[in-house]
Amino acid sequence: MKYTVWRVLDDEKINSTLLDIAVLHVKLALEYSNNNTLPCRKEVIRAEILRLRMERDIILERRE
């Protein structure tokens, strides 16, 4: 897997997409950790993070 990630980073478009996914993931994680975030919003955030992880995995699997 490690080698695959380095190969993917050579592709500018994929690199940009993975970076966008990572940035959104971090923003969602920060929102989730906020004490004022409602439980219903936390459920939505968990689902979105799961979707982002799946999207990331699909991109990495295609590049193997």
C-alpha positions as CSV (number, residue, x, y, z in Angstrom):
1,M,0.0,0.0,0.0
2,K,2.8,2.4,0.8
3,Y,4.3,2.1,-2.7
4,T,0.9,2.7,-4.2
5,V,0.5,6.0,-2.3
6,W,3.8,7.3,-3.6
7,R,2.9,6.3,-7.2
8,V,-0.5,8.1,-6.8
9,L,1.2,11.3,-5.6
10,D,3.0,11.5,-9.0
11,D,-0.4,12.1,-10.7
12,E,-1.4,15.8,-10.2
13,K,-5.1,15.3,-10.6
14,I,-5.3,12.4,-8.2
15,N,-3.0,14.2,-5.8
16,S,-5.4,17.2,-5.8
17,T,-8.4,15.0,-5.3
18,L,-6.8,13.2,-2.4
19,L,-5.8,16.5,-0.9
20,D,-9.4,17.8,-1.2
21,I,-10.6,14.6,0.6
22,A,-8.1,15.0,3.4
23,V,-8.9,18.7,3.9
24,L,-12.7,18.0,4.1
25,H,-12.1,15.0,6.4
26,V,-10.1,17.2,8.8
27,K,-12.7,20.0,8.8
28,L,-15.4,17.4,9.5
29,A,-13.4,15.8,12.3
30,L,-12.9,19.2,13.9
31,E,-16.6,20.0,13.7
32,Y,-17.4,16.6,15.2
33,S,-15.1,17.2,18.2
34,N,-16.7,20.5,19.0
35,N,-18.8,20.2,22.2
36,N,-21.6,22.3,20.6
37,T,-22.1,19.9,17.7
38,L,-25.5,18.3,18.0
39,P,-25.8,14.5,18.0
40,C,-27.8,14.5,14.8
41,R,-25.1,16.5,13.1
42,K,-22.5,14.1,14.4
43,E,-24.3,11.2,12.7
44,V,-24.2,13.1,9.4
45,I,-20.5,13.8,9.9
46,R,-19.7,10.2,10.6
47,A,-21.5,9.2,7.4
48,E,-19.7,11.8,5.3
49,I,-16.3,10.7,6.7
50,L,-17.1,7.1,5.9
51,R,-18.0,8.2,2.3
52,L,-14.7,10.1,2.0
53,R,-12.7,7.1,3.2
54,M,-14.5,4.9,0.7
55,E,-13.8,7.4,-2.1
56,R,-10.1,7.6,-1.1
57,D,-9.8,3.8,-1.0
58,I,-11.4,3.5,-4.4
59,I,-8.9,6.0,-5.8
60,L,-5.9,4.1,-4.3
61,E,-7.2,0.7,-5.4
62,R,-7.5,1.9,-9.0
63,R,-3.9,2.9,-9.0
64,E,-2.5,-0.4,-7.8
